[in-house]
């Protein structure tokens, strides 16, 4: 809740300061990424040594222009992202990051599992099984036991 408030305030300060549109979208993207990851700087820093442009594109376009749009709440967007990454079946690190993001944005562990289970119908059982494995890893890291999955 506090992170969401800080993110919102950061966006408002950027707009109030009459910042240029590139800075506004970057600030909005970093603020949104902060809510999802809990540490936007660390999430983007992994690209600084080899492809800082990609980090800027992720912050500015993916999170500043798309993920921060008002049409869906962040929880719903993260659940949709979990579904897409599960269906892709080849992006385990990103899937784990967005399972964490969905939980950070207010999704319950059960909702995350339901999204992954539904992908068995549309993406196949192997993709769903791989998604369940990723969820198991994230849940174990967070101490989420079977009692919270029912």
C-alpha positions as CSV (number, residue, x, y, z in Angstrom):
1,X,0.0,0.0,0.0
2,X,2.8,2.4,0.9
3,X,4.7,1.5,-2.2
4,X,1.7,2.3,-4.3
5,X,1.2,5.6,-2.6
6,X,4.9,6.5,-3.2
7,X,4.6,5.5,-6.8
8,X,1.5,7.6,-7.3
9,X,3.2,10.6,-5.6
10,X,6.3,10.2,-7.8
11,X,4.1,10.3,-10.9
12,X,2.2,13.4,-9.6
13,X,5.5,15.2,-8.8
14,X,6.7,14.5,-12.3
15,X,3.6,15.9,-13.8
16,X,3.5,18.9,-11.4
17,X,7.0,19.8,-12.3
18,X,5.9,20.0,-15.9
19,X,8.4,17.4,-16.9
20,X,8.8,16.4,-20.5
21,X,6.8,13.5,-21.7
22,X,9.8,11.1,-21.9
23,X,10.6,11.8,-18.2
24,X,6.9,11.4,-17.2
25,X,6.6,8.1,-18.9
26,X,9.9,6.9,-17.4
27,X,8.9,8.0,-13.9
28,X,5.5,6.4,-14.3
29,X,7.2,3.2,-15.6
30,X,9.7,3.1,-12.7
31,X,6.9,3.7,-10.2
32,X,4.8,0.9,-11.6
33,X,7.8,-1.4,-11.8
34,X,8.5,-0.6,-8.1
35,X,5.1,-1.8,-7.1
36,X,5.5,-5.0,-9.1
37,X,9.1,-5.9,-8.2
38,X,9.6,-4.0,-4.9
39,X,12.9,-2.8,-6.3
40,X,12.7,-1.2,-9.7
41,X,16.3,0.0,-9.6
42,X,17.6,-3.6,-9.1
43,X,15.2,-5.0,-11.7
44,X,16.6,-2.6,-14.3
45,X,20.2,-2.5,-13.2
46,X,20.9,-6.0,-14.5
47,X,20.9,-4.6,-18.0
48,X,23.2,-1.6,-17.3
49,X,26.4,-3.3,-18.3
50,X,25.3,-4.7,-21.6
51,X,22.0,-3.2,-22.8
52,X,20.9,-0.1,-20.8
53,X,18.7,0.8,-23.7
54,X,16.6,-2.3,-23.1
55,X,16.1,-1.3,-19.5
56,X,15.0,2.2,-20.6
57,X,12.5,0.6,-23.1
58,X,11.2,-1.7,-20.4
59,X,10.7,1.2,-18.0
60,X,9.4,3.8,-20.5
61,X,7.3,1.7,-22.9
62,X,6.3,-1.5,-21.2
63,X,5.6,-0.1,-17.8
64,X,5.3,3.7,-18.5
65,X,3.0,3.4,-21.5
66,X,1.3,0.0,-21.3
67,X,1.2,-1.5,-17.8
68,X,0.4,1.8,-16.1
69,X,-2.7,2.4,-18.4
70,X,-5.9,3.0,-16.4
71,X,-8.1,0.5,-18.2
72,X,-7.1,-2.4,-15.9
73,X,-5.9,-2.5,-12.3
74,X,-2.3,-3.7,-11.8
75,X,-3.5,-7.0,-10.2
76,X,-5.5,-7.9,-13.3
77,X,-2.6,-7.0,-15.6
78,X,-0.2,-9.1,-13.6
79,X,-2.6,-12.1,-13.7
80,X,-2.8,-11.7,-17.5
81,X,1.0,-11.5,-17.7
82,X,1.2,-14.8,-15.6
83,X,-1.2,-16.4,-18.1
84,X,0.8,-15.2,-21.1
85,X,4.2,-16.2,-19.7
86,X,2.8,-19.6,-18.7
87,X,1.5,-20.1,-22.2
88,X,4.8,-19.1,-23.8
89,X,6.5,-21.9,-21.7
90,X,10.0,-20.6,-22.3
91,X,10.4,-17.6,-19.9
92,X,10.7,-19.1,-16.4
93,X,12.6,-16.2,-14.8
94,X,10.1,-13.7,-16.1
95,X,7.2,-16.0,-15.1
96,X,8.6,-16.2,-11.5
97,X,9.1,-12.4,-11.4
98,X,5.5,-11.8,-12.5
99,X,4.1,-14.4,-10.1
100,X,5.8,-12.3,-7.4
101,X,4.4,-9.2,-9.1
102,X,0.9,-10.5,-9.1
103,X,1.2,-11.3,-5.4
104,X,2.7,-7.8,-4.8
105,X,-0.2,-6.3,-6.7
106,X,-2.8,-8.0,-4.5
107,X,-3.5,-11.3,-6.2
108,X,-4.0,-14.3,-3.9
109,X,-1.8,-17.4,-4.3
110,X,-5.0,-19.3,-5.3
111,X,-5.8,-16.8,-8.1
112,X,-2.3,-17.2,-9.4
113,X,-2.7,-21.0,-9.4
114,X,-6.1,-20.8,-11.1
115,X,-4.7,-18.7,-14.0
116,X,-1.9,-21.2,-14.5
117,X,-4.3,-24.2,-14.3
118,X,-6.5,-22.6,-16.9
119,X,-3.5,-22.4,-19.3
120,X,-3.6,-26.2,-19.5
121,X,-6.7,-25.8,-21.7
122,X,-5.2,-23.2,-24.0
123,X,-1.4,-23.8,-23.9
124,X,-1.3,-27.5,-23.0
125,X,-0.5,-29.5,-19.9
126,X,3.3,-29.2,-20.2
127,X,3.1,-25.4,-20.1
128,X,0.7,-25.5,-17.2
129,X,3.0,-28.0,-15.3
130,X,6.0,-25.7,-15.9
131,X,3.9,-22.8,-14.6
132,X,3.0,-24.7,-11.5
133,X,6.7,-25.5,-10.9
134,X,7.5,-21.8,-11.1
135,X,4.6,-21.0,-8.7
136,X,5.9,-23.7,-6.3
137,X,9.3,-22.0,-6.3
138,X,7.9,-18.5,-5.6
139,X,5.5,-19.8,-3.0
140,X,8.3,-21.6,-1.2
141,X,10.5,-18.5,-1.2
142,X,7.6,-16.5,0.3
143,X,6.6,-19.2,2.9
144,X,3.2,-19.7,1.3
145,X,2.1,-23.2,2.3
146,X,-0.7,-25.5,1.2
147,X,-3.1,-23.9,3.7
148,X,-3.1,-20.6,1.7
149,X,-3.7,-22.4,-1.7
150,X,-7.1,-23.8,-0.9
